[in-house]
Amino acid sequence: MPGPKRASVYLLTVGIAGLTLLVGTALIQAPHDLSSKNASDLVWDLVVLLVLTFLSSIAPLKTRHGAALTVGLAPLFGALLLLPPWALMCVAAFGTIDERIPGRSVSWSRFIFPRGMFAFVYGIPSLVLYGLGLEKPHAVWVIALPLTVLVIVALNDAFVAGFLSLLQDVSFWRTAKNAVAGNWLTYVALPIVGYLIFTLLMTHSPVGKLVVFLLYGPLLVYRTSLQKQNRLDQWLRDSFIMQSRVVDKRDGQTFGHSQRVGEMCEAVARLMHMSDEDCNTIRVAGILHDLGKIAIPDSILLKPGKLTPEEYEIIKTHPTEGAQILAEHPEQKDVAEIVMHHHERWDGVGYPDKLKRDQIPIGSRIVNACDAFDTITQARVFRPTVKTPAEAITELRQLAGSWYDPAVIEALETIVAERWNVEIAAHEPQPRKQGYRDVLAISSFRRLWIGQAVSYFGDMMNTTGLAIMLFLVTRSPSLVALGLIAKAVPTILLGLVAGPLVDRLNRQRVMVLADVSRAVLTVTIPFWALHWLPGVFIAVFLVATAGTFFNPAKQAIIPNLVPEGLLVQANSLVQSSERTMELLGYALAGVIAAVISWIPLFLIDAATYMFSAAALLGVPDLLRRSTQKPLMLARDISDGMRFIVRSPILRSTMALTAMTGLFAGMTFPTLVVLAYESLKAGAGGYGVLEAVIGGGAVLGAFFAPQLMARYRAGVLILCGVAGFGVAYALTGLLQSFVFAFVFLFACGIASTIYYVPLISVTQREAPDFIRGRVMASRFLLAQAGLLGGMAISGPLTDRLGAPLVFLTAGTLLISAAVVGFAFRDLRGATLREPSVAPVLKTASG
């Protein structure tokens, strides 16, 4: 089906579906609303907003990307806050009709499409607000209204981009991005005006309903300014082409060359996923790349024969001449830099500064390739023969890696193939970038990963069962906290001892023995809970003691199982599997506890420990077997502490670990109280909230390697701490199960973005001979922080309530992240590989 026909079907489908939603909603809601005592106010508000929306939607502005822009968002946002969904959709569908007559100046499909689209764009958020009971002014509006604006913009952008991408057969995502480019101020300012409209109409007085039309004045002024800005932007784009004509006019054979180069440069930049601003800068540089030739004499510029060495040196000054002209205007400094270096070569033998590879600005590399392509496909006085696009791109490919950036040539090939229907020969297969598949191909790591995933599933059963059991048996938040504290104390008492043992003994044997011990002890917990409560705390303490030796052994052995280049992926896999098991474990634990009892949770946990021990039999610690040394406890502990103190990065990350554990620990025993009391969610709700944190962490683990390839690990660590601090604070502030679900999901994402870089930095900074002690110290500080946080959370929750504890903990986490940014060693910690793809480095910086 041709593009225009597909686009027409799309327009009619969206239009009819949206109008169907409007009619259905009106049939359900309108009879009740129009028969109520407030019916007259509703009708007046509907008419006023309909007229105001119509006035705001007249003569839409066309952007250079093909989208239309009006100021109708202001009255429509006011209508969303004031009117029921059916009335709002009526205003959105019919108030946005402009002066174009269907069937004459606009086709019927393009007339119907906006009617249904606006019914969707504004009707869906309105129905959601009504469904959540937020149709009237509410404290939650502080969060809900900005999110509503984002949903409106996203839906509008998606519908428009869908049409344009079908019509023009271009990328949906690129079209969507271009449609909103440069318009963010509009999406901030107009909803504010819409809120003022809502405030005036809420007075329910005739004067207020008329005064609201005075706001059309500012909207008209804003629309006029947008129109002028649009014209100015178009004039600037045209002015650059006119400037290039000054140079092209000197040589009739090159007329239009600069414009073609500029357009192709922009296309290449967009294909390489550069920002809209960078694409525009590179387009301008492509148009003006030969501006400096205005200073070259005609006798040299138009010479048909070969240039002498002296003449060639004069020609080589044109990039510098052009850059100097452009640099006189501060707004064109980026363009000037691109023009300055557009004749540099990838191998470093270009001019004027002999830059090479990624030292050359990415814009200059793009202009260089596009300039060469257009030059050899057009006749010139010095070379009257013309090559076809296929021949030209073949020649440029041969020079990729010497003259030109291979990534730029690859993007240029794609554009040439699409524009000129040229069949490009396949490239030689490039080495595949290593990733998760390569990590899982390592048998020993795969066994460790599977065993720990199953074991962690059991841990979630244990943790959930312990919290629920203690709360149901004692009804005391303090005893719930005490039970969780019993899991942290062994790390505090034995953490320094565990490190040297892990470094001296076979780590596989340490982990297997720890798992078997934990399985046996966990089976006894239900018995102690029913007959002698102190026995629970003793068993939990001993299980945690075994874990004190297991955890540093696991973290210390991972770098020995995988290549250094796959360490981040390995840690991400471990974290994602643990969080996935957390998601399943907490959710299933809540169901089992609610439907059956808490006793099966501990039996399942014991079984998973045995499974882990069996899996670890296939994870030999070959390095420890060949380099065993005698254990000297006091000296080994002292060496480990000195190593950490002398390493600026480890010193900073350890301090942050302790603070994060302290503040986050305040929420651990408090969440069950929040679920049972403030949120009224019970055991099932508590399990869901714990699980949703795991769900967010799984998503965070998926993105962690990509983020670490672009940003410094230290920055991600600090942003992660700040992120779950914000999530905790909002969870306590809003006291809603729905919002707790959303914010704790975000908390899970942020926690993984914090944890994966942190653990990877720690592993890489610690050599194998001392890694066990470093990892044990990290666990010690984390558990010490958790212990302190949980110790104070019980009394605080008893006195202040769970919501205020969450709010306080979140605020303290945000403060810790802010303080952390002041330490250069911490924010500068990095895990980037020494050889990063040039395009990625430039695009991200």
C-alpha positions in Angstrom: 0.0 0.0 0.0 1.5 3.4 -1.0 2.5 5.8 1.7 -0.3 8.4 1.1 -2.9 5.7 1.1 -1.6 4.2 4.3 -1.6 7.7 5.8 -5.2 8.2 4.8 -6.3 5.0 6.4 -4.5 5.9 9.5 -6.1 9.4 9.6 -9.6 7.9 9.3 -9.0 5.1 11.8 -7.7 7.5 14.5 -10.5 10.1 13.8 -13.3 7.6 13.9 -12.0 5.8 16.9 -11.6 9.0 18.8 -15.0 10.3 18.0 -16.4 6.9 19.0 -14.8 7.3 22.4 -16.3 10.8 22.7 -19.8 9.6 21.8 -19.7 6.6 24.1 -18.4 8.7 27.0 -21.1 11.3 26.4 -23.9 8.7 26.3 -22.7 7.4 29.7 -21.8 10.6 31.5 -23.8 13.5 29.9 -27.3 12.5 31.0 -26.3 12.5 34.7 -24.2 15.7 34.5 -26.8 17.7 32.6 -29.6 16.7 35.1 -27.6 17.7 38.1 -28.0 21.0 40.0 -24.7 22.3 38.5 -25.8 21.7 34.9 -26.1 25.4 34.1 -22.5 26.1 35.3 -21.3 23.1 33.3 -23.0 24.4 30.1 -21.6 27.9 30.5 -18.1 26.6 31.2 -18.3 24.3 28.1 -19.4 27.2 25.9 -16.8 29.6 27.2 -14.0 27.1 26.8 -15.2 26.0 23.4 -15.1 29.6 22.1 -11.7 30.2 23.7 -10.2 27.0 22.3 -11.6 27.9 18.8 -10.0 31.4 19.0 -6.7 29.8 20.1 -6.6 27.3 17.3 -7.1 29.6 14.4 -4.3 29.8 11.8 -2.0 27.1 13.1 1.7 27.6 12.6 3.6 25.2 10.5 7.0 24.1 11.8 9.9 23.2 9.6 9.4 19.5 10.5 5.8 19.4 9.2 3.9 19.7 12.4 1.3 22.4 13.3 1.5 24.5 16.4 -1.2 26.5 18.2 -1.8 27.9 21.6 -4.9 25.8 22.1 -3.2 23.8 24.9 -3.9 26.6 27.4 -7.8 26.5 27.2 -7.8 22.8 26.7 -5.7 22.2 29.9 -8.1 24.5 31.7 -11.0 22.4 30.4 -9.3 19.2 31.5 -9.2 20.5 35.1 -12.8 21.9 35.0 -15.0 19.7 32.8 -16.0 16.0 33.0 -14.4 13.8 30.3 -17.2 13.9 27.8 -17.5 17.7 27.9 -13.7 18.0 27.6 -13.6 15.8 24.6 -16.3 17.9 23.0 -14.2 21.0 23.5 -11.1 19.2 22.3 -12.7 17.7 19.2 -14.8 20.7 18.0 -13.0 23.7 19.5 -9.9 22.9 17.5 -11.7 23.3 14.2 -9.9 26.0 12.3 -10.8 28.2 9.3 -10.1 25.5 6.7 -13.2 24.1 4.9 -13.3 20.3 4.7 -13.5 19.0 1.2 -12.1 22.2 -0.2 -9.0 23.6 1.6 -8.5 20.4 3.5 -9.4 16.8 2.8 -12.1 15.1 4.9 -9.6 12.6 6.3 -7.4 15.4 7.5 -10.4 17.1 9.0 -11.7 14.1 10.8 -8.3 13.0 12.1 -7.7 16.0 14.5 -11.2 15.6 15.9 -10.6 12.0 17.0 -6.9 12.6 17.9 -7.7 15.5 20.3 -10.5 13.4 21.8 -7.9 10.8 22.6 -5.1 13.2 23.7 -7.2 15.0 26.3 -9.9 12.4 27.0 -7.6 9.6 28.1 -5.8 11.7 30.8 -9.1 13.1 31.9 -10.6 9.6 32.3 -7.5 8.5 34.3 -7.9 11.5 36.6 -11.5 10.7 37.1 -10.7 7.0 37.7 -8.2 7.9 40.4 -10.6 10.4 42.1 -8.5 13.4 41.2 -11.0 15.4 39.2 -11.2 18.1 41.9 -8.3 20.2 43.4 -6.2 17.8 45.5 -2.8 17.8 47.1 -1.7 15.1 44.7 -2.2 17.6 41.8 1.4 18.8 42.5 2.5 15.5 41.0 -0.5 14.5 38.8 -0.7 17.7 36.8 2.9 17.8 35.4 2.5 14.1 34.6 -0.8 14.9 32.8 1.0 17.5 30.7 3.7 15.0 29.8 1.0 12.4 28.8 -0.8 15.0 26.6 2.4 16.0 24.9 3.5 12.4 24.4 0.1 11.3 23.0 -0.2 14.3 20.7 3.4 13.8 19.4 2.8 10.1 18.9 -0.3 10.6 16.8 1.2 13.3 14.6 4.5 11.4 14.2 2.6 8.3 13.2 0.9 10.2 10.4 4.0 11.9 9.1 6.1 8.8 9.3 3.5 6.9 7.2 3.1 9.7 4.7 6.8 10.4 4.2 8.1 6.8 4.9 10.6 8.0 7.5 11.5 6.9 11.0 8.7 7.3 13.6 11.1 8.1 16.5 13.0 10.7 14.5 9.8 12.3 13.4 8.5 12.3 17.0 11.6 13.9 18.2 11.6 16.6 15.5 7.9 17.4 16.2 8.6 18.6 19.7 12.1 20.0 19.1 12.4 23.6 20.3 8.8 23.7 21.7 9.4 22.8 25.3 8.8 26.3 26.5 5.4 26.2 24.9 4.5 23.0 26.9 5.5 24.7 30.1 4.0 28.1 29.6 0.6 27.2 28.1 -0.5 24.8 30.9 0.2 27.6 33.4 -2.2 29.8 31.5 -4.6 27.0 31.4 -4.5 26.7 35.2 -5.3 30.4 35.4 -8.3 29.8 33.1 -9.4 27.1 35.5 -9.0 29.3 38.5 -11.1 32.1 37.0 -13.9 29.8 35.9 -14.0 28.1 39.3 -15.5 31.4 40.7 -18.9 30.4 39.0 -19.7 34.1 38.5 -20.7 35.6 35.2 -18.0 38.2 35.5 -15.3 35.5 36.0 -16.5 33.6 33.0 -16.2 36.8 30.9 -12.9 37.9 32.4 -11.3 34.7 31.3 -11.4 36.0 27.7 -8.9 38.6 28.8 -6.4 35.8 28.9 -6.8 35.5 25.1 -4.7 38.7 24.9 -1.5 37.1 26.3 -2.2 34.0 24.2 -2.5 36.1 21.1 0.8 37.8 21.9 2.5 34.5 22.5 1.1 33.1 19.3 2.4 36.2 17.4 5.8 35.8 19.0 5.9 32.1 17.9 5.0 33.1 14.4 7.8 35.7 14.3 10.2 33.2 15.8 9.2 30.7 13.1 9.7 33.2 10.4 13.0 34.3 11.9 14.2 30.7 12.0 13.2 30.2 8.4 14.9 33.4 7.4 18.1 32.4 9.2 18.1 29.0 7.4 17.6 30.8 4.1 20.3 33.4 4.9 22.9 30.8 5.3 22.1 29.5 1.8 22.3 33.0 0.5 25.7 33.5 2.0 26.9 30.3 0.4 25.6 31.6 -3.0 28.3 34.3 -2.7 31.0 31.7 -3.1 29.1 29.4 -5.4 28.3 32.4 -7.8 32.0 32.8 -8.5 32.0 29.4 -10.2 28.9 28.5 -12.1 29.8 24.9 -12.1 29.6 24.7 -8.3 26.2 26.5 -8.0 24.1 24.8 -5.3 27.1 22.7 -4.1 27.1 24.2 -0.6 23.3 23.8 -0.1 23.5 20.2 -1.2 26.4 19.5 1.2 24.5 21.1 4.1 21.4 19.1 3.5 23.4 15.9 3.2 25.3 16.7 6.4 22.1 17.1 8.3 20.8 13.8 7.0 24.0 12.0 8.0 24.0 13.6 11.5 20.4 12.6 12.1 21.1 9.0 11.0 24.0 9.0 13.5 21.4 9.9 16.2 22.8 13.3 17.1 20.8 15.9 18.9 18.5 18.3 16.9 20.8 21.3 17.9 23.9 19.5 16.7 22.2 18.5 13.4 21.3 22.1 12.7 24.8 23.3 13.6 26.4 20.7 11.2 23.9 21.6 8.5 24.9 25.3 8.7 28.6 24.3 8.7 28.0 22.2 5.6 26.4 25.2 3.9 29.2 27.6 4.8 32.2 25.2 4.7 33.6 27.0 1.6 33.0 30.5 2.9 36.7 31.1 3.2 37.2 30.7 -0.5 36.0 34.3 -0.9 39.5 35.2 0.1 41.1 33.0 -2.6 42.0 34.7 -5.9 40.1 33.6 -9.0 43.4 32.7 -10.8 43.9 30.0 -8.2 40.3 29.1 -7.4 39.2 28.6 -11.1 42.5 27.3 -12.4 41.7 24.4 -14.8 45.1 22.8 -14.5 47.2 21.4 -11.6 48.0 23.8 -8.8 51.6 24.6 -8.0 52.8 23.8 -4.4 52.6 27.6 -3.6 49.0 27.8 -5.0 48.0 24.7 -3.1 49.2 26.3 0.2 47.0 29.3 -0.6 44.0 27.1 -1.2 44.6 25.3 2.1 44.0 28.6 3.9 40.3 28.7 3.1 39.1 26.7 6.2 41.0 29.1 8.4 39.7 32.2 6.5 36.1 30.9 6.8 36.4 30.0 10.5 37.8 33.5 11.2 34.8 35.1 9.5 32.3 33.0 11.4 34.1 33.3 14.7 33.4 37.0 14.7 29.8 36.1 15.7 29.7 34.4 19.1 26.6 32.4 18.1 28.6 30.7 15.3 31.6 29.5 17.3 30.6 25.9 16.9 30.1 26.3 13.2 33.4 28.0 13.0 35.2 25.1 14.6 33.6 22.6 12.2 34.5 24.8 9.2 38.1 25.2 10.6 38.7 21.4 10.5 36.6 20.1 7.6 39.7 19.2 5.7 41.4 17.2 8.5 41.9 13.5 7.7 41.2 10.5 9.8 44.8 9.4 9.6 46.1 12.8 10.8 47.7 14.1 7.6 45.0 16.7 6.7 45.1 20.4 7.3 45.3 22.9 9.0 46.2 21.3 12.3 46.8 17.6 11.4 44.2 16.3 13.8 43.4 12.7 13.6 40.5 10.3 14.5 38.3 11.5 17.3 40.4 14.6 17.8 38.5 15.9 14.7 35.1 17.4 15.6 32.3 15.0 14.5 30.8 17.8 12.4 34.0 18.3 10.5 34.2 14.6 9.7 30.7 14.7 8.4 31.2 17.8 6.3 34.5 16.4 4.9 32.8 13.2 3.6 29.6 14.9 2.2 31.7 17.6 0.5 33.8 14.9 -1.2 30.8 13.0 -2.3 29.1 16.0 -3.9 32.4 17.2 -5.5 33.1 13.9 -7.3 29.5 13.6 -8.5 29.5 17.0 -10.1 31.6 18.3 -13.0 34.5 20.8 -12.2 37.0 22.7 -14.2 39.9 20.7 -12.8 38.0 17.4 -13.3 35.3 17.4 -16.0 34.5 13.7 -15.6 31.5 12.9 -13.3 31.1 9.8 -11.2 27.8 8.1 -10.4 26.7 8.0 -6.8 27.5 4.3 -6.7 31.0 4.9 -8.0 31.5 7.8 -5.6 30.4 5.9 -2.5 32.7 3.0 -3.6 35.6 5.4 -3.8 34.8 6.9 -0.4 34.5 3.5 1.2 38.0 2.6 0.0 39.3 5.7 1.8 37.4 5.1 5.0 39.8 4.6 7.8 42.5 6.8 6.1 40.8 9.9 4.8 37.4 9.6 6.4 35.7 8.4 9.5 34.4 4.9 8.8 31.2 5.5 10.8 30.4 8.6 8.8 31.0 6.8 5.5 28.7 4.0 6.7 25.9 6.5 7.4 26.5 8.2 4.1 26.2 4.9 2.3 22.8 4.4 3.8 21.6 7.8 2.6 23.0 7.3 -0.9 21.3 3.9 -1.1 18.0 5.4 -0.2 18.1 8.6 -2.3 19.6 7.2 -5.5 18.4 3.6 -5.2 22.0 2.4 -5.2 22.8 -1.1 -4.1 25.7 -1.0 -1.6 28.0 -4.0 -1.4 28.0 -5.6 2.1 30.8 -4.7 4.5 33.2 -7.2 5.8 31.7 -8.6 9.0 32.9 -6.6 12.0 33.8 -8.3 15.2 30.7 -8.7 17.3 30.6 -6.6 20.4 30.7 -8.8 23.4 27.7 -8.7 25.7 25.5 -10.8 27.9 25.6 -13.8 25.6 29.4 -14.0 25.9 29.2 -13.9 29.7 26.6 -16.7 29.9 28.8 -18.8 27.5 31.3 -19.1 30.4 30.2 -22.3 32.1 31.6 -21.5 35.6 30.0 -18.1 35.7 26.7 -19.5 34.3 26.6 -22.0 37.2 27.3 -19.3 39.8 24.6 -17.1 38.2 21.9 -19.7 38.1 22.7 -21.0 41.6 22.6 -17.5 43.1 19.4 -16.6 41.3 17.6 -19.6 42.8 19.2 -18.9 46.2 18.2 -15.3 46.1 14.6 -16.3 45.4 14.7 -18.2 48.7 16.2 -15.2 50.5 13.2 -13.2 49.6 10.9 -15.9 51.0 13.0 -15.8 54.2 13.0 -12.0 54.5 9.3 -11.6 53.8 8.4 -14.5 56.1 10.6 -13.2 58.9 9.0 -9.7 58.8 5.4 -11.0 58.5 5.9 -13.6 61.2 7.4 -11.2 63.7 4.8 -8.6 63.0 1.8 -11.0 63.3 3.2 -12.7 66.4 4.3 -9.6 68.3 2.6 -6.6 66.5 5.7 -4.7 67.4 7.6 -2.7 64.8 10.6 -2.7 67.1 10.8 -6.5 67.2 10.4 -6.6 63.4 13.4 -4.3 63.2 15.2 -6.5 65.8 14.7 -9.6 63.6 16.2 -7.8 60.6 19.0 -6.4 62.7 19.9 -10.0 63.7 20.7 -10.6 60.0 23.1 -7.6 59.9 25.0 -8.0 63.2 27.3 -10.9 62.1 28.7 -8.9 59.2 29.6 -6.2 61.8 31.2 -8.6 64.2 32.9 -11.0 61.7 33.3 -8.9 58.5 37.0 -8.1 59.1 37.7 -11.8 59.8 35.8 -13.0 56.8 37.9 -11.0 54.4 41.3 -12.6 55.1 39.7 -16.1 55.2 38.1 -15.5 51.7 41.5 -14.3 50.4 43.4 -17.3 51.8 41.0 -20.2 51.5 39.4 -21.8 48.4 36.4 -19.5 47.7 34.3 -22.3 46.2 34.6 -24.4 49.3 33.7 -21.4 51.5 30.5 -20.8 49.5 29.4 -24.4 49.4 29.9 -24.9 53.1 28.1 -21.6 53.8 25.1 -22.7 51.7 24.8 -26.1 53.4 24.9 -24.5 56.8 22.3 -21.9 55.9 19.9 -24.6 54.6 20.1 -26.6 57.9 19.6 -23.6 60.1 16.7 -22.1 58.1 14.7 -25.3 58.5 14.7 -24.7 62.2 13.2 -21.2 62.2 9.5 -22.2 62.1 10.0 -24.5 65.1 11.6 -21.8 67.1 8.9 -19.3 66.1 6.2 -21.6 67.5 7.9 -22.7 70.6 10.7 -20.3 71.7 10.9 -16.9 70.0 14.5 -16.2 71.0 15.5 -19.2 69.0 14.4 -17.3 65.9 16.9 -14.6 66.5 19.7 -17.1 67.2 19.0 -19.0 64.0 18.7 -15.8 61.9 22.1 -14.7 63.5 23.8 -18.0 62.5 22.4 -18.0 59.0 23.7 -14.4 58.5 27.1 -15.5 59.9 27.4 -18.0 57.1 26.3 -15.3 54.6 29.1 -13.1 56.0 31.6 -15.5 54.5 29.6 -16.3 51.4 29.0 -12.8 50.1 32.6 -11.5 49.8 33.7 -14.9 48.4 31.0 -14.5 45.6 32.0 -10.9 44.8 35.7 -11.7 44.9 35.5 -14.7 42.6 33.4 -13.1 39.8 36.3 -11.1 38.3 38.3 -14.4 38.0 35.5 -16.1 36.1 35.0 -13.5 33.3 37.3 -11.2 31.2 37.8 -7.7 32.5 35.8 -6.3 29.5 32.8 -8.3 30.6 32.9 -7.5 34.3 30.2 -4.8 34.0 27.9 -7.2 32.1 28.5 -10.0 34.6 27.6 -7.7 37.6 24.5 -6.5 35.7 23.4 -10.1 35.1 23.9 -11.0 38.7 22.0 -7.9 39.8 19.2 -8.4 37.3 18.7 -12.0 38.3 18.7 -11.2 42.0 16.2 -8.4 41.4 14.1 -10.7 39.2 14.1 -13.3 42.0 13.2 -10.5 44.4 10.3 -9.6 42.2 9.0 -13.2 42.1 10.0 -14.1 45.6 8.4 -11.1 47.4 5.2 -11.4 45.3 4.8 -15.1 45.8 5.8 -14.9 49.5 3.0 -12.4 50.1 0.5 -14.7 48.4 1.7 -17.8 50.3 1.7 -15.9 53.6 -1.8 -14.6 53.0 -3.3 -17.8 51.6 -1.5 -20.5 53.6 0.9 -19.2 56.3 4.4 -18.0 56.7 5.9 -21.4 57.6 6.4 -22.7 54.0 8.5 -19.7 53.2 11.4 -20.9 55.3 11.2 -24.4 53.9 11.5 -23.1 50.4 14.4 -21.0 51.4 16.3 -24.0 52.8 15.7 -25.9 49.5 17.2 -23.1 47.4 20.4 -23.0 49.6 20.9 -26.7 48.7 20.4 -26.0 45.0 22.9 -23.2 45.2 25.5 -25.5 46.9 25.1 -28.1 44.1 25.5 -25.5 41.4 28.7 -24.1 43.0 30.3 -27.5 42.7 31.0 -26.6 39.1 32.7 -23.2 40.0 36.3 -24.1 40.9 38.5 -21.4 42.4 41.6 -22.3 40.4 43.5 -19.1 41.4 43.2 -19.8 45.1 44.3 -23.4 44.6 47.6 -22.3 43.0 48.4 -19.3 45.3 47.5 -20.3 48.8 49.4 -18.6 51.6 49.3 -19.0 55.3 46.7 -17.0 57.2 47.9 -14.3 59.6 44.7 -12.7 60.7 45.9 -9.5 62.4 48.3 -8.6 59.6 45.9 -9.4 56.8 43.2 -7.2 58.4 45.6 -4.4 58.8 46.8 -4.7 55.1 43.3 -4.6 53.9 42.4 -1.5 55.9 45.5 0.3 54.7 44.8 -0.6 51.1 41.3 0.9 51.3 42.5 4.1 53.1 45.3 4.7 50.5 42.9 4.4 47.6 41.0 7.7 47.0 38.3 6.0 45.0 37.7 3.1 47.5 37.9 5.5 50.4 35.1 7.7 48.9 32.9 4.8 47.8 33.2 3.1 51.2 32.0 6.3 53.0 29.1 6.7 50.6 28.2 3.0 51.1 28.0 3.5 54.8 25.8 6.6 54.6 23.5 5.0 52.0 23.1 1.9 54.1 22.3 4.0 57.2 19.6 6.1 55.5 18.1 3.4 53.4 18.1 1.1 56.4 15.5 3.3 58.1 12.9 2.2 55.5 13.6 -1.6 55.5 11.5 -2.6 58.6 9.2 0.4 58.2 7.8 -0.7 54.8 5.8 -3.6 56.3 4.3 -1.1 58.8 3.5 1.4 56.0 1.8 -1.4 54.0 -0.3 -2.7 56.9 -1.2 0.6 58.5 -1.0 3.8 56.3 -1.6 2.1 52.9 -4.1 -0.6 54.3 -2.6 -3.1 51.9 -1.9 -6.1 54.2 0.5 -9.0 53.5 -0.3 -9.1 49.8 0.3 -5.4 49.4 3.6 -5.6 51.3 4.7 -8.4 49.0 3.7 -6.4 45.9 5.6 -3.3 47.1 8.8 -5.4 47.8 8.4 -7.0 44.4 8.0 -3.8 42.5 11.3 -2.6 43.8 12.8 -5.7 42.3 11.0 -5.1 39.0 12.5 -1.6 38.8 15.9 -3.0 39.6 15.7 -5.5 36.8 15.0 -2.7 34.4 17.8 -0.6 35.9 20.3 -3.6 35.5 19.4 -3.8 31.8 20.3 -0.1 31.2 23.4 -0.1 33.6 26.0 -1.2 31.0 24.7 1.3 28.4 24.8 4.1 30.9 28.3 3.2 32.1 29.5 3.3 28.5 28.4 6.9 28.3 28.8 8.4 31.8 31.3 8.1 34.6 30.6 5.4 37.1 30.9 8.0 39.9 28.2 10.2 38.5 25.9 7.2 38.1 26.5 6.1 41.7 25.6 9.5 43.0 22.6 9.9 40.8 21.4 6.5 41.8 21.6 7.5 45.5 19.7 10.7 44.8 17.1 8.9 42.7 16.0 6.4 45.3 16.1 9.2 47.9 13.5 11.1 45.9 11.5 7.9 45.6 11.4 7.2 49.3 10.5 10.9 50.1 7.6 10.9 47.7 6.4 7.5 49.0 6.1 8.8 52.5 4.7 12.2 51.5 1.8 11.0 49.3 0.7 7.9 51.3 -1.1 6.3 48.4 -0.6 2.6 47.4 -0.7 3.6 43.7 1.9 6.2 44.0 4.0 4.0 46.4 3.9 1.4 43.6 5.2 3.9 41.0 7.8 5.5 43.2 9.2 2.3 44.6 9.5 1.0 41.0 11.6 4.1 40.3 13.5 3.4 43.5 14.4 -0.1 42.2 15.8 1.4 38.9 17.9 4.0 40.8 19.2 1.4 43.3 20.6 -0.7 40.4 22.1 2.3 38.7 23.9 2.9 42.0 24.8 -0.6 42.8 26.3 -2.0 39.5 28.8 0.8 39.0 29.7 0.7 42.7 30.4 -3.0 42.9 32.2 -2.9 39.5 34.5 0.0 40.6 35.2 -1.8 43.9 36.1 -5.1 42.1 38.3 -3.4 39.6 40.2 -1.2 42.1 41.0 -4.2 44.3 43.6 -6.8 43.0 42.7 -10.4 43.5 45.1 -11.0 46.4 43.2 -8.5 48.6 39.8 -8.4 46.9 38.1 -10.6 49.6 39.1 -8.1 52.3 37.9 -5.1 50.3 34.6 -6.8 49.5 34.1 -7.9 53.1 34.8 -4.3 54.2 32.2 -3.0 51.8 29.7 -5.5 53.1 30.6 -4.5 56.7 30.1 -0.8 56.1 26.8 -1.5 54.2 25.5 -3.7 57.0 26.7 -1.4 59.7 24.8 1.4 58.0 21.7 -0.8 57.6 22.0 -1.9 61.2 22.1 1.7 62.4 19.2 2.7 60.2 17.1 -0.3 61.3 18.0 0.3 64.9 16.6 3.8 64.9 13.7 3.1 62.5 11.7 1.1 65.0 11.5 3.8 67.7 11.1 6.5 65.1 8.2 4.6 63.5 6.5 4.0 66.9 6.6 7.8 67.6 6.4 9.5 64.2 4.7 7.0 61.9 6.0 5.2 58.9 5.3 8.0 56.3 7.4 10.5 58.1 10.3 8.0 58.5 10.2 7.4 54.7 10.2 11.2 54.0 13.2 11.7 56.4 15.2 8.8 55.0 14.6 10.1 51.4 15.7 13.6 52.3 18.9 12.3 54.0 19.8 10.2 50.9 19.4 13.2 48.6 21.7 15.2 50.9 24.3 12.4 50.9 24.3 12.4 47.1 24.7 16.2 47.0 27.6 16.0 49.4 29.2 13.2 47.4 29.3 15.4 44.3 31.7 17.7 46.2 34.4 14.9 46.2 36.3 14.8 42.9 37.6 11.2 43.4 34.0 9.9 43.9 32.3 11.7 41.0 35.3 11.1 38.8 35.4 7.3 39.3 35.1 5.7 35.9 34.9 2.2 34.3 35.1 3.3 30.7 37.3 1.1 28.5 40.4 2.8 27.0 39.2 2.4 23.4 35.7 3.9 23.0 34.0 4.1 19.7 34.8 7.6 18.3 31.3 8.4 17.3 29.8 7.6 20.7 32.4 9.6 22.4 31.8 12.7 20.3 28.0 12.3 20.3 27.9 12.1 24.1 30.2 15.0 24.7 
